């Protein structure tokens, strides 16, 4: 992951989902609209001040604990693809011996009428960066971007 010439994007995600994304468990962010558009590249994950409601599908991430810092950028991931839930394949739909580039949808992908923002290569910030959240996938101010990139090692 390297810094790009265009501003780093930032996405606000509620805890404990932000933690799960950055620590490599959650590889899909579900949204009601395609907030990424045609953008593909690095995204800073901002942990919202407000936590999510309990999700019975992933009880291992509850209750909140000291890992679930809020109001800060906690890491960076690569946004590499977006598709609608209706375009998902299940294991049963993939014929044996057939090559499918993306494979079946992630266990984190919701089946409802949502878009799956697909994420990979999470990198944790050793020192979270205080930041004010907002809706959507947005450009980050250069000052904050520099603070984030200082902590993300080139691979």
ZIPENOR-V915704 format. One line per field, one symbol per residue. ss: DSSP state (h for helix, s for strand, l for the rest). phi: phi as a letter, one per 20 degrees, with the letter a starting at -180 (. if undefined). A space follows every 10 residues. Layout:
ss=???
phi=???
This chain:
ss=llllllllss ssslllhhhh hhlllllsss slllllllll ssssssslll lllllhhhhh hlllllllll lsssssssss sssshhhlll hhhlllllll llllllllll llllssssss ssssssssss llllllsssl lhhhhhhhhl lllll
phi=.cfdfegfec cecfeeffff ffeneedcde cfcffelefc qfcfddeffe eefgcffcff edfgbffefc mcedrcceed abbegfefde gfeefgneec gemffffeff effcddeecb lfceefcgdg befaendcfe fgffgffffg eeffe
